[in-house]
Amino acid sequence: MTRVRAITVALTAAALSVTTLVAATQASAAGVNYVALGDSYSAGVGSGSYTSESGSCSRSTNAYPYLWKNAHAPTSFKFVACSGATTNDVVANQLSSLSSTTTLISITIGGNDAGFASTMQTCVLSSDSSCLSAVNTAKSYATNTLPGQLSSLYSQIKAKAPNAHVVVLGYPHLYQVPGSCLVGISDTKRTAINSAADTLDTVISKQVAAAGFTFKDVRSIFSGHEICGSSSQWLNSTTLPISDSYHPNSSGQAYGYLPSFSAGV
């Protein structure tokens, strides 16, 4: 075989391999019926580019479910995650999107049940002691009440979509402590807020394991990219609109949540 012919054969083989790989990737999404449930972290609040049809739910085309859909072209895609959603809201307003044909589900949930928004408001506007009290109240709720709510929700998801693979994602630390911020809330408050995320993630992961679902912890991938982080920040600090504050920005969705979800699929 001449050198030219050998190169031609090698290039042809490489091209065929790439074509096969692309076809396999596309085929892997064929037959996938994906439903994205959950709260603002799944809706994409804080990442901009909100769809007009989503109204106050503020679903974003930068959110990880939408990005995954664009990359994998599933057979069907239902994006029903909504800003402010609690476990009860998911049951009342989102589970109707599931069926026996649903094959893939993603969800973040639990933060609003534990009072995430009101806790953050207290920590930003009030004293260290008030913040610590609010965080402890939220952690108590997460430890004592949330497990039953999650267990009930997960059971209902299984009943509605018995053939689905369910990926539950956790919540990141909001702050790097100590970090690069010279102004803003104290490190005492930042540490307390991060500890609430730890409590939430511990509770969620235990209930996910009990349900037989897949849990993806996002704390490590966000490390260094939190508010006051040394690298590019993937989370919004206080910003306008206020509802975008303390949520992942477009980078947090693309580089934090999307790869975490993809690894769990």
SULPEJO-V413075 format. One line per field, one symbol per residue. ss: DSSP state (H for helix, E for strand, C for the rest). phi: phi as a letter, one per 40 degrees, with the letter a starting at -180 (. if undefined). burial: # if it has 9 or more other C-alpha atoms within 8 Angstrom, else .. A space follows every 10 residues. Layout:
ss = ???
phi = ???
burial = ???
This chain:
ss = CCHHHHHHHH HHHHHHHHHH HHHHHHHHHC CCEEEECCCH HHHCCCCCCE CHHHHHHCCE CCCHHHHHHH HHCCCEEEEC CCCCCCHHHH HHHCHHHCCC CCCEEEECCC CCCCCHHHHH HHHHHCCHHH HHHHHHHHHH HHHHCHHHHH HHHHHHHHHH CCCCEEEEEC CCCCECCCCC CCCCCCHHHH HHHHHHHHHH HHHHHHHHHH HCCEEECCHH HHCCCCECCC CCCCECCCCC CHHHCCCECH HHHHHHHHHH HHHHC
phi = .ccccccccc cccccccccc cccccccccc gcbbbbchbc cccgdgbgfc ccccfccfcb cccdccccdc cbfccaabbb dadgcbdccc ccbbccccac ccbabbabah ccdcgdcccc ccccbbcdcc cccccccccc cccbbcdccc dccccccccc bcbccbbbbc bcccbcbcbc ccbhcccccc cccccccccd cccccccccc cgcbbbcccc ccdgbcdgcc bdcbbcccab cdcccgbccc ccccbbcccc cdccc
burial = .....#.... .......... ....##..## .######### ########.# #..#..#### #########. .####.#.## ###.###.## #..##..#.# ########## ######..## .##....#.# ##.###.### ###.###.## #.######.# #.######## ######..#. ........## ####.##### #.###.###. #.#######. .######### ..####.... ...####### ####.##### #..#.
